[in-house]
Amino acid sequence: MKNLQMALSGVLALQLVLAAGLFWNTSARNQAQAQQTQLVQTKTDALKRLEIAGDDERVTLVKKDGQWQLPDLHDLPVDSDKLDTLLAKLTALKGNWPVATSNSARERFEVAEDKFRKHLKLYTTDGDTPTAELLVGTSPGFRKVHVRRADDDAIYAVELNSFDLPENAGSWLDKTLLAAGDIERIEGPDYQLRKNGDNWKFATANSDGKEIVVPAVDPGKSRELASALEKLRVTSPAEEIPDVEETEIVVQSERGELRYHFAQADNKYYVRRNDREQVFEIAKYDFERVVNKRHDDLVLVEREEKEQTAEGEEQEDTEDPAA
């Protein structure tokens, strides 16, 4: 009986120890989660400059007069949506338990000063000392990377993608900087279009200055033309437009009158606009959607006329050449 009581007392003591350990572990975990390390404490509104370095390239983003620009790329504007997404992710970075703290781990996870995947510096002043500095290394899993603050030994695994931090200026360029926005009028080489509700119409002016409405406009082709200009995207800056014939397109948009000049040379396609000195390259697809449109292409062809034309072409194809 005495032995049984001693055994039961031992089991009770063991249960108490296990319960205490479980309670301590849960408490420590909760405390650690409540004390997560904020890796970037800088307020985004206070930022003046960002520097991102990779293995072979580096890029600088500078805020001037409230606008982010690329000083290494003719001071062209930065893609604001892309930058806002990055800053939101950076300010949300929190480290819980560090995966390592040793110098050897810095090399292994590639977050050392001389061995890294990406090196990010954030500045709130015009000086050379960054307000925050992160070293981004290897990926431990999907959408995660190892990160270390330059002033800390702790290495964390956080939710971030390495491709969120491109180190070349072209990746940060606002490709829509020549987009016209909402358009009310388009003047091409031999046509003039004016917006009429959700559709477009041809319009010319006689000697009295009164508009004369001419043939109906094909709604599909006119919308394609307007959309190509309203959402025009560039691919990269170019040195200059080659000395070739240019096609001028004038639009009246929410930004005022804009004059576009398109050109093609050596399988490359160029555009410039009157409010910017810089010349840009664009995709062949966007170029052709604008430049290949002429008055006859935009005229609405009635269904009967199309069928008659198709029948005539079919009849010509089936006729005997000898006859």
Contacts in CASP RR format, 6 or more apart in sequence:
PFRMAT RR
TARGET T0000
AUTHOR 0000-0000-0000
METHOD contacts of the structure
MODEL  1
MKNLQMALSGVLALQLVLAAGLFWNTSARNQAQAQQTQLVQTKTDALKRL
EIAGDDERVTLVKKDGQWQLPDLHDLPVDSDKLDTLLAKLTALKGNWPVA
TSNSARERFEVAEDKFRKHLKLYTTDGDTPTAELLVGTSPGFRKVHVRRA
DDDAIYAVELNSFDLPENAGSWLDKTLLAAGDIERIEGPDYQLRKNGDNW
KFATANSDGKEIVVPAVDPGKSRELASALEKLRVTSPAEEIPDVEETEIV
VQSERGELRYHFAQADNKYYVRRNDREQVFEIAKYDFERVVNKRHDDLVL
VEREEKEQTAEGEEQEDTEDPAA
32 96 0 8 1.000
32 97 0 8 1.000
33 96 0 8 1.000
36 94 0 8 1.000
36 95 0 8 1.000
36 96 0 8 1.000
37 94 0 8 1.000
37 95 0 8 1.000
37 96 0 8 1.000
37 154 0 8 1.000
37 156 0 8 1.000
38 93 0 8 1.000
38 94 0 8 1.000
39 90 0 8 1.000
39 93 0 8 1.000
39 94 0 8 1.000
39 95 0 8 1.000
39 134 0 8 1.000
39 147 0 8 1.000
39 149 0 8 1.000
39 156 0 8 1.000
39 158 0 8 1.000
40 90 0 8 1.000
40 91 0 8 1.000
40 93 0 8 1.000
40 122 0 8 1.000
40 132 0 8 1.000
40 134 0 8 1.000
41 132 0 8 1.000
42 91 0 8 1.000
42 122 0 8 1.000
42 124 0 8 1.000
42 131 0 8 1.000
42 132 0 8 1.000
44 87 0 8 1.000
44 91 0 8 1.000
46 124 0 8 1.000
47 63 0 8 1.000
47 87 0 8 1.000
47 122 0 8 1.000
47 123 0 8 1.000
47 124 0 8 1.000
48 62 0 8 1.000
48 63 0 8 1.000
48 123 0 8 1.000
48 124 0 8 1.000
48 125 0 8 1.000
48 126 0 8 1.000
49 60 0 8 1.000
49 61 0 8 1.000
49 62 0 8 1.000
49 63 0 8 1.000
49 122 0 8 1.000
49 123 0 8 1.000
49 126 0 8 1.000
50 60 0 8 1.000
50 61 0 8 1.000
50 120 0 8 1.000
50 121 0 8 1.000
50 122 0 8 1.000
50 123 0 8 1.000
51 58 0 8 1.000
51 59 0 8 1.000
51 60 0 8 1.000
51 61 0 8 1.000
51 119 0 8 1.000
51 120 0 8 1.000
51 121 0 8 1.000
51 123 0 8 1.000
51 130 0 8 1.000
52 58 0 8 1.000
52 59 0 8 1.000
52 61 0 8 1.000
52 118 0 8 1.000
52 119 0 8 1.000
52 120 0 8 1.000
52 121 0 8 1.000
52 165 0 8 1.000
52 166 0 8 1.000
52 167 0 8 1.000
53 118 0 8 1.000
53 119 0 8 1.000
53 167 0 8 1.000
54 116 0 8 1.000
54 117 0 8 1.000
54 118 0 8 1.000
54 119 0 8 1.000
54 167 0 8 1.000
55 117 0 8 1.000
57 167 0 8 1.000
57 168 0 8 1.000
58 167 0 8 1.000
59 70 0 8 1.000
59 72 0 8 1.000
59 166 0 8 1.000
59 167 0 8 1.000
59 168 0 8 1.000
59 169 0 8 1.000
59 171 0 8 1.000
59 172 0 8 1.000
60 70 0 8 1.000
60 71 0 8 1.000
60 72 0 8 1.000
61 68 0 8 1.000
61 69 0 8 1.000
61 70 0 8 1.000
61 78 0 8 1.000
61 83 0 8 1.000
61 172 0 8 1.000
62 68 0 8 1.000
62 69 0 8 1.000
62 70 0 8 1.000
62 71 0 8 1.000
63 69 0 8 1.000
64 75 0 8 1.000
67 77 0 8 1.000
68 77 0 8 1.000
68 78 0 8 1.000
68 80 0 8 1.000
68 83 0 8 1.000
69 75 0 8 1.000
69 76 0 8 1.000
69 77 0 8 1.000
69 78 0 8 1.000
70 76 0 8 1.000
70 77 0 8 1.000
70 78 0 8 1.000
70 169 0 8 1.000
70 170 0 8 1.000
70 172 0 8 1.000
70 173 0 8 1.000
72 169 0 8 1.000
73 169 0 8 1.000
73 170 0 8 1.000
73 173 0 8 1.000
73 237 0 8 1.000
74 237 0 8 1.000
74 278 0 8 1.000
76 173 0 8 1.000
76 174 0 8 1.000
76 177 0 8 1.000
76 237 0 8 1.000
76 278 0 8 1.000
77 173 0 8 1.000
77 174 0 8 1.000
77 177 0 8 1.000
78 172 0 8 1.000
78 173 0 8 1.000
78 174 0 8 1.000
79 172 0 8 1.000
79 173 0 8 1.000
79 174 0 8 1.000
79 175 0 8 1.000
80 174 0 8 1.000
82 172 0 8 1.000
83 172 0 8 1.000
85 164 0 8 1.000
86 164 0 8 1.000
86 165 0 8 1.000
89 159 0 8 1.000
89 160 0 8 1.000
89 164 0 8 1.000
90 120 0 8 1.000
90 122 0 8 1.000
90 134 0 8 1.000
93 147 0 8 1.000
93 158 0 8 1.000
93 159 0 8 1.000
93 160 0 8 1.000
94 158 0 8 1.000
95 154 0 8 1.000
95 156 0 8 1.000
95 158 0 8 1.000
96 156 0 8 1.000
98 154 0 8 1.000
98 155 0 8 1.000
98 156 0 8 1.000
99 105 0 8 1.000
99 109 0 8 1.000
99 140 0 8 1.000
99 146 0 8 1.000
99 155 0 8 1.000
99 156 0 8 1.000
99 157 0 8 1.000
100 108 0 8 1.000
100 109 0 8 1.000
100 155 0 8 1.000
101 153 0 8 1.000
101 154 0 8 1.000
101 155 0 8 1.000
102 153 0 8 1.000
103 112 0 8 1.000
105 155 0 8 1.000
106 112 0 8 1.000
106 115 0 8 1.000
106 148 0 8 1.000
106 155 0 8 1.000
107 115 0 8 1.000
109 137 0 8 1.000
109 138 0 8 1.000
109 146 0 8 1.000
109 148 0 8 1.000
109 155 0 8 1.000
110 116 0 8 1.000
110 117 0 8 1.000
110 137 0 8 1.000
110 138 0 8 1.000
110 146 0 8 1.000
111 135 0 8 1.000
111 136 0 8 1.000
111 137 0 8 1.000
111 146 0 8 1.000
111 147 0 8 1.000
111 148 0 8 1.000
111 155 0 8 1.000
112 135 0 8 1.000
113 135 0 8 1.000
113 150 0 8 1.000
116 135 0 8 1.000
116 136 0 8 1.000
116 137 0 8 1.000
117 136 0 8 1.000
117 137 0 8 1.000
117 138 0 8 1.000
117 145 0 8 1.000
117 162 0 8 1.000
118 135 0 8 1.000
118 136 0 8 1.000
118 137 0 8 1.000
118 162 0 8 1.000
118 165 0 8 1.000
118 167 0 8 1.000
119 133 0 8 1.000
119 134 0 8 1.000
119 135 0 8 1.000
119 136 0 8 1.000
120 133 0 8 1.000
120 134 0 8 1.000
120 135 0 8 1.000
120 136 0 8 1.000
120 165 0 8 1.000
121 130 0 8 1.000
121 132 0 8 1.000
121 133 0 8 1.000
122 130 0 8 1.000
122 131 0 8 1.000
122 132 0 8 1.000
122 133 0 8 1.000
123 129 0 8 1.000
123 130 0 8 1.000
123 131 0 8 1.000
124 131 0 8 1.000
125 131 0 8 1.000
132 149 0 8 1.000
133 149 0 8 1.000
133 150 0 8 1.000
133 151 0 8 1.000
134 147 0 8 1.000
134 148 0 8 1.000
134 149 0 8 1.000
134 150 0 8 1.000
135 147 0 8 1.000
135 148 0 8 1.000
135 149 0 8 1.000
135 150 0 8 1.000
136 145 0 8 1.000
136 146 0 8 1.000
136 147 0 8 1.000
136 160 0 8 1.000
136 162 0 8 1.000
136 165 0 8 1.000
137 145 0 8 1.000
137 146 0 8 1.000
137 147 0 8 1.000
137 162 0 8 1.000
138 145 0 8 1.000
138 146 0 8 1.000
139 145 0 8 1.000
139 146 0 8 1.000
139 162 0 8 1.000
140 146 0 8 1.000
140 157 0 8 1.000
143 159 0 8 1.000
143 160 0 8 1.000
143 161 0 8 1.000
144 157 0 8 1.000
144 158 0 8 1.000
144 159 0 8 1.000
144 160 0 8 1.000
145 157 0 8 1.000
145 158 0 8 1.000
145 160 0 8 1.000
145 161 0 8 1.000
145 162 0 8 1.000
146 155 0 8 1.000
146 156 0 8 1.000
146 157 0 8 1.000
147 155 0 8 1.000
147 156 0 8 1.000
147 157 0 8 1.000
147 158 0 8 1.000
147 160 0 8 1.000
148 154 0 8 1.000
148 155 0 8 1.000
148 156 0 8 1.000
166 172 0 8 1.000
170 236 0 8 1.000
173 234 0 8 1.000
173 236 0 8 1.000
173 237 0 8 1.000
175 233 0 8 1.000
175 234 0 8 1.000
175 235 0 8 1.000
176 231 0 8 1.000
176 232 0 8 1.000
176 233 0 8 1.000
177 234 0 8 1.000
177 276 0 8 1.000
178 232 0 8 1.000
178 234 0 8 1.000
178 260 0 8 1.000
178 271 0 8 1.000
178 273 0 8 1.000
178 276 0 8 1.000
178 280 0 8 1.000
179 229 0 8 1.000
179 230 0 8 1.000
179 231 0 8 1.000
179 232 0 8 1.000
179 233 0 8 1.000
180 229 0 8 1.000
180 230 0 8 1.000
180 232 0 8 1.000
180 251 0 8 1.000
180 253 0 8 1.000
180 255 0 8 1.000
180 258 0 8 1.000
181 230 0 8 1.000
181 231 0 8 1.000
181 253 0 8 1.000
181 254 0 8 1.000
181 255 0 8 1.000
182 230 0 8 1.000
182 253 0 8 1.000
182 254 0 8 1.000
183 195 0 8 1.000
183 226 0 8 1.000
183 229 0 8 1.000
183 230 0 8 1.000
183 251 0 8 1.000
183 252 0 8 1.000
183 253 0 8 1.000
184 194 0 8 1.000
184 195 0 8 1.000
184 252 0 8 1.000
184 253 0 8 1.000
185 192 0 8 1.000
185 193 0 8 1.000
185 194 0 8 1.000
185 195 0 8 1.000
185 250 0 8 1.000
185 251 0 8 1.000
185 252 0 8 1.000
186 192 0 8 1.000
186 193 0 8 1.000
186 200 0 8 1.000
186 225 0 8 1.000
186 226 0 8 1.000
186 229 0 8 1.000
186 249 0 8 1.000
186 250 0 8 1.000
186 251 0 8 1.000
187 193 0 8 1.000
187 249 0 8 1.000
187 250 0 8 1.000
187 251 0 8 1.000
188 247 0 8 1.000
188 248 0 8 1.000
188 249 0 8 1.000
188 250 0 8 1.000
188 293 0 8 1.000
189 247 0 8 1.000
189 248 0 8 1.000
189 294 0 8 1.000
190 294 0 8 1.000
190 295 0 8 1.000
191 202 0 8 1.000
191 293 0 8 1.000
191 294 0 8 1.000
191 295 0 8 1.000
191 298 0 8 1.000
192 202 0 8 1.000
192 203 0 8 1.000
192 204 0 8 1.000
193 200 0 8 1.000
193 201 0 8 1.000
193 202 0 8 1.000
193 203 0 8 1.000
193 217 0 8 1.000
193 222 0 8 1.000
193 225 0 8 1.000
193 226 0 8 1.000
193 298 0 8 1.000
194 200 0 8 1.000
194 201 0 8 1.000
194 203 0 8 1.000
194 211 0 8 1.000
195 226 0 8 1.000
199 217 0 8 1.000
199 219 0 8 1.000
199 222 0 8 1.000
200 217 0 8 1.000
200 219 0 8 1.000
200 222 0 8 1.000
200 223 0 8 1.000
200 226 0 8 1.000
201 213 0 8 1.000
201 216 0 8 1.000
201 217 0 8 1.000
202 213 0 8 1.000
202 214 0 8 1.000
202 215 0 8 1.000
202 217 0 8 1.000
202 295 0 8 1.000
202 298 0 8 1.000
203 211 0 8 1.000
203 212 0 8 1.000
203 213 0 8 1.000
203 214 0 8 1.000
204 211 0 8 1.000
204 212 0 8 1.000
204 214 0 8 1.000
205 211 0 8 1.000
205 212 0 8 1.000
206 212 0 8 1.000
215 299 0 8 1.000
215 300 0 8 1.000
216 299 0 8 1.000
216 300 0 8 1.000
217 298 0 8 1.000
217 299 0 8 1.000
217 300 0 8 1.000
218 297 0 8 1.000
218 298 0 8 1.000
218 299 0 8 1.000
218 300 0 8 1.000
218 301 0 8 1.000
219 300 0 8 1.000
221 293 0 8 1.000
221 297 0 8 1.000
221 298 0 8 1.000
222 298 0 8 1.000
224 289 0 8 1.000
225 289 0 8 1.000
225 290 0 8 1.000
225 293 0 8 1.000
225 298 0 8 1.000
228 286 0 8 1.000
228 289 0 8 1.000
228 290 0 8 1.000
229 249 0 8 1.000
229 251 0 8 1.000
229 260 0 8 1.000
229 290 0 8 1.000
230 253 0 8 1.000
232 271 0 8 1.000
232 282 0 8 1.000
232 286 0 8 1.000
232 290 0 8 1.000
233 282 0 8 1.000
233 283 0 8 1.000
233 286 0 8 1.000
234 271 0 8 1.000
234 280 0 8 1.000
234 281 0 8 1.000
234 282 0 8 1.000
235 280 0 8 1.000
235 281 0 8 1.000
235 282 0 8 1.000
235 283 0 8 1.000
236 280 0 8 1.000
236 281 0 8 1.000
237 278 0 8 1.000
237 279 0 8 1.000
237 280 0 8 1.000
237 281 0 8 1.000
238 268 0 8 1.000
238 270 0 8 1.000
238 279 0 8 1.000
238 280 0 8 1.000
238 281 0 8 1.000
239 279 0 8 1.000
240 279 0 8 1.000
241 261 0 8 1.000
241 263 0 8 1.000
241 270 0 8 1.000
241 272 0 8 1.000
241 279 0 8 1.000
242 263 0 8 1.000
242 265 0 8 1.000
242 266 0 8 1.000
242 270 0 8 1.000
244 263 0 8 1.000
244 264 0 8 1.000
244 265 0 8 1.000
245 263 0 8 1.000
246 261 0 8 1.000
246 262 0 8 1.000
246 263 0 8 1.000
247 261 0 8 1.000
247 262 0 8 1.000
247 263 0 8 1.000
247 290 0 8 1.000
247 291 0 8 1.000
248 259 0 8 1.000
248 260 0 8 1.000
248 261 0 8 1.000
248 262 0 8 1.000
249 259 0 8 1.000
249 260 0 8 1.000
249 262 0 8 1.000
249 290 0 8 1.000
249 291 0 8 1.000
250 257 0 8 1.000
250 258 0 8 1.000
250 259 0 8 1.000
250 260 0 8 1.000
251 257 0 8 1.000
251 258 0 8 1.000
251 260 0 8 1.000
252 258 0 8 1.000
258 273 0 8 1.000
258 274 0 8 1.000
258 275 0 8 1.000
259 273 0 8 1.000
259 274 0 8 1.000
260 271 0 8 1.000
260 272 0 8 1.000
260 273 0 8 1.000
260 290 0 8 1.000
261 271 0 8 1.000
261 272 0 8 1.000
261 273 0 8 1.000
262 269 0 8 1.000
262 270 0 8 1.000
262 271 0 8 1.000
262 287 0 8 1.000
262 290 0 8 1.000
262 291 0 8 1.000
263 269 0 8 1.000
263 270 0 8 1.000
263 271 0 8 1.000
264 270 0 8 1.000
264 287 0 8 1.000
264 291 0 8 1.000
268 281 0 8 1.000
269 281 0 8 1.000
269 282 0 8 1.000
269 283 0 8 1.000
269 284 0 8 1.000
269 286 0 8 1.000
269 287 0 8 1.000
270 279 0 8 1.000
270 280 0 8 1.000
270 281 0 8 1.000
270 282 0 8 1.000
271 279 0 8 1.000
271 280 0 8 1.000
271 282 0 8 1.000
271 287 0 8 1.000
272 278 0 8 1.000
272 279 0 8 1.000
272 280 0 8 1.000
301 309 0 8 1.000
END
